[in-house]
Amino acid sequence: MSQEKVDRYKQEKANRQKIMKREKIRTRLSILAATVVMVGLIGWFSAAVYQNAKATSAANTSAETITLDTSDVDTYLSDLAQEYAAE
């Protein structure tokens, strides 16, 4: 049993570079896959928010015209100007 452990250790030590290289590649691939998924989700979410905002702004655009009668203010200002000119 002990000899089997020693043989396994020697074999693992001989292939250690290959094993570590394989594990680095797996780690990088999993990070890349997670990044691609996150970018996809962020892109989808952003597109959904943009479409919703665009639809909301299109629905809320209505032309309102507000008129304000300023004749009283104009009369007051002209009266003030006449009084100032008279002094």
Buried (B, 14 or more C-beta within 10 A) or exposed (E): EEEEEEEEEEEEEEEEEEEEEEEEEEEEEEEEEEEEEEEEEEEEEEEEEEEEEEEEEEEEEEEEEEEEEEEEEEEEEEEEEEEEEEE
